[in-house]
Each structure stands twice: as structure tokens, then as C-alpha cells.
Amino acid sequence: MADHLPISLLIVDDHPVVRDGLRGMFATSTEFTVLGEAADGPTGVELAQRLAPDVVLMDLRMPGGGGVAAIGELVRRRLRCKVLVLTTYDTDSDTLPAIEAGATGYLLKDTPRDELFAAVRAAAEGRTVLSPAVATRLVSRVREPVGEALSTRERQVLGLVAKGSSNREIAAELFISEATVKTHLAHLYTKLGVNDRAAAVATGYERGILG
């Protein structure tokens, strides 16, 4: 690798301690060079346009502009940089939008140094990199036979369940019979791959159906 140009990086994270830590980590290797840092998504996009890094290390949740919107904007501007998400969150509601927006990889902040370096190399080459936890979640989502979207009525029923409403209360609220409520519940349980109200609500939040 010695005869290759170092992989250039841009760090986008709202925590100065994280940015300092990453900068210090990459400074220990001649394989990488950090071109700049940003504390929010919009600033990261502008710096990426100006500095043209090979890889952008992108946090997701930042005051002033999050990572998913920034990834989408980088793609819209057709910048050549690859985006490697580096975050503490691995829920479906974070993972899927980031990958759909155009992220090349998705790692958690507890990733060991050597794995992070390997991931940056892979991202620079355009290869997808996912932390084991995220990969497992995505594979299980793809394999689920219950990927069907909830109907508007099923979403309404689930929303009322999340508020603690009983079947009778849901029936009164939606002007339908209790038997119909039970039918809607049975359908949404199947679609979500759950067996009870609590699991339906938890999965609804996890998938961003309830917000």
C-alpha cells in the first residue's frame, strides 16, 4: 500500500470528542488522511463538495441536519465520495433509510480500530460494509415472509393499540364492530410477524410505522 495515495476522509459527527478520537485514530496510519470535519449534515455536504474526500464517515442523528438527508444530498449532487455510516444506532428505522439513501456501509461506533480501517478501505473501493448486528437485521428483514405493508385501517388500529385502547374502545373510535377490530389485529399481527399487542406496538415503533 505504500506506493498508493492515502485514502482521504471527511468526518461528520456532532460530538467533538468523537471527531477528535477518529482523527487521532486515523493519524496513526499513513494509509489515511483526514481532510476535514463537520458537526452536522449540511456542513458535511458542503465540505464534501469542496474537499472531494474518498470516504465520508457519517453520523446519523445530529442537531442542525441528520445523516440520512445528507447522504441523499451527496447522491443528488453526484459526488464521488462513498459514505460509511458510523453511529450508535442499529434499529431498522435508522439502518434502512441510510442504506436506501445511498450509504455504502453501516458500522456501529464500538467497531474495533482494525475493523474500522478495513471498512474504510472497502468503502473506498465501493464495497458494502455492514456491522454484524446490522447485517443480521437486514437479512432477517429480507427473509421475512411478512413484509406486506399495513393498510390505512390497520395502521389506525395499531396506533390506538399503542395508546392503550381496548378492542371495545377501538371499535367505538373507528365506528366498526369489535369482531372487525379483531380481524384487523389478526391481519396486522401476521404482517408484522408478532403474536400479541405488545410485540405489535414494539415492532411498529421499530419499523417506523408508529412515530
C-alpha positions in Angstrom: 0.0 0.0 0.0 3.0 2.3 0.5 3.1 3.4 -3.1 -0.7 4.3 -3.1 -2.1 7.6 -2.3 -3.7 7.7 1.2 -7.5 7.3 1.4 -8.9 10.7 2.1 -11.6 11.1 4.8 -14.2 13.6 6.0 -15.6 13.1 9.5 -19.2 14.3 10.1 -20.3 14.0 13.7 -21.8 16.4 16.2 -19.6 15.3 19.1 -16.2 16.9 19.2 -14.8 14.1 21.3 -15.8 11.5 18.7 -14.3 13.6 15.9 -11.0 14.1 17.8 -10.9 10.3 18.6 -11.4 9.4 15.0 -8.9 11.9 13.7 -6.4 10.6 16.2 -7.0 7.0 15.3 -6.6 7.6 11.5 -3.5 9.7 12.2 -1.7 6.6 13.4 -1.7 5.1 9.9 -0.1 6.5 6.7 -2.9 4.8 4.8 -5.4 7.5 5.6 -5.6 11.3 5.7 -8.4 13.3 7.3 -9.2 16.3 5.1 -11.8 17.9 7.4 -14.6 17.7 10.0 -18.2 18.8 10.2 -20.7 18.9 13.1 -23.9 18.5 11.0 -25.2 17.1 7.7 -25.5 20.3 5.6 -21.9 21.4 6.6 -20.7 17.9 5.8 -22.3 18.1 2.3 -20.6 21.4 1.6 -17.2 20.2 2.8 -17.6 17.0 0.8 -18.2 19.1 -2.3 -15.3 21.3 -1.7 -12.7 18.8 -0.4 -13.7 15.7 -2.5 -12.8 13.0 0.0 -12.7 9.3 -0.9 -14.9 8.4 2.1 -17.2 10.3 4.4 -17.7 8.9 7.9 -21.3 10.0 8.7 -23.1 10.1 12.0 -26.9 9.8 11.6 -28.6 11.8 14.4 -27.2 15.4 14.6 -28.8 18.7 15.6 -28.8 21.0 12.6 -29.2 18.3 10.0 -29.0 14.5 10.2 -27.1 11.9 8.2 -29.8 10.4 6.1 -30.7 13.7 4.4 -27.0 14.5 3.9 -26.4 11.1 2.2 -29.3 11.8 -0.1 -27.9 15.2 -0.9 -24.4 13.8 -1.7 -26.0 11.3 -4.1 -28.2 14.0 -5.7 -25.0 16.1 -6.3 -23.3 13.1 -7.8 -20.2 13.4 -5.6 -17.8 10.6 -6.0 -17.3 10.0 -2.2 -18.5 6.9 -0.6 -20.4 7.2 2.7 -19.7 5.0 5.7 -22.3 5.5 8.4 -20.7 5.4 11.9 -23.4 5.6 14.6 -24.6 4.2 17.9 -28.0 3.2 16.4 -28.8 -0.1 14.7 -32.6 -0.1 14.6 -34.4 -0.7 11.4 -35.7 2.9 11.4 -32.1 4.2 11.2 -30.4 1.4 9.2 -32.8 1.1 6.3 -33.3 4.8 5.4 -29.5 5.3 5.5 -28.8 2.4 3.2 -31.7 3.3 0.9 -30.4 6.9 0.7 -27.1 5.6 -0.7 -24.7 4.7 2.2 -22.0 2.3 1.1 -21.7 0.9 4.6 -23.1 1.0 8.1 -21.0 0.5 11.3 -21.5 1.0 15.0 -19.2 3.2 17.0 -18.0 0.3 19.1 -16.3 -1.2 16.0 -12.6 -2.1 16.8 -10.0 0.0 15.1 -8.7 -2.6 12.7 -12.3 -3.4 11.5 -12.9 0.3 11.0 -9.8 0.6 8.9 -10.7 -2.4 6.9 -14.2 -1.0 6.4 -12.9 2.4 5.2 -10.7 0.5 2.7 -13.6 -1.5 1.5 -15.9 1.6 1.2 -13.3 3.5 -0.8 -13.4 0.6 -3.3 -17.2 0.8 -3.4 -17.7 -2.5 -1.5 -20.6 -2.6 1.0 -19.7 -3.0 4.7 -22.2 -3.8 7.4 -21.6 -4.4 11.1 -22.6 -7.9 12.0 -25.6 -6.7 14.0 -26.9 -4.6 11.1 -26.2 -7.3 8.6 -28.3 -9.8 10.7 -31.2 -7.3 10.9 -31.2 -6.7 7.2 -31.0 -10.4 6.3 -33.9 -11.2 8.6 -35.9 -8.3 7.1 -35.3 -9.7 3.6 -36.2 -13.3 4.6 -39.4 -12.3 6.4 -42.4 -13.6 4.6 -44.4 -10.9 6.3 -43.1 -7.8 4.6 -46.5 -6.7 3.5 -47.4 -3.1 4.3 -50.2 -2.3 6.7 -53.4 -0.9 5.3 -54.6 2.5 6.5 -57.2 0.9 8.8 -54.6 -1.5 10.2 -52.3 1.5 10.9 -55.2 3.2 12.7 -55.9 0.2 14.8 -52.2 -0.2 15.7 -52.0 3.5 16.6 -54.9 3.1 19.0 -53.4 -0.1 20.5 -50.2 1.8 21.1 -52.3 4.4 23.1 -53.6 1.5 25.3 -57.1 1.4 23.8 -59.1 -1.8 24.3 -60.8 -3.6 21.4 -64.2 -2.1 22.5 -62.7 1.4 22.6 -61.1 1.0 19.2 -64.4 -0.2 17.8 -66.1 2.9 19.2 -63.4 5.2 17.9 -63.4 3.9 14.4 -67.2 3.1 14.2 -66.6 -0.6 13.5 -67.5 -3.8 15.3 -65.3 -5.5 17.8 -65.2 -8.5 15.5 -63.8 -6.3 12.8 -61.2 -4.9 15.2 -60.1 -8.5 16.0 -59.9 -9.2 12.2 -57.7 -6.1 11.7 -55.5 -7.2 14.6 -55.1 -10.7 13.3 -54.0 -9.3 9.9 -51.5 -6.8 11.3 -50.1 -9.4 13.6 -49.4 -11.6 10.6 -47.9 -8.8 8.6 -45.6 -7.7 11.5 -44.7 -11.3 12.4 -45.9 -11.0 16.0 -48.3 -12.7 18.3 -49.6 -10.1 20.7 -50.4 -6.4 21.2 -47.1 -5.5 23.0 -45.0 -7.1 20.3 -47.1 -5.4 17.6 -46.5 -2.0 19.2 -42.8 -2.6 19.7 -42.4 -3.7 16.0 -44.5 -0.8 14.9 -42.1 1.7 16.5 -39.0 -0.2 15.4 -40.1 -0.1 11.7 -41.2 3.5 11.9 -44.9 2.7 11.4 -45.6 4.4 14.7 -43.7 7.6 15.3 
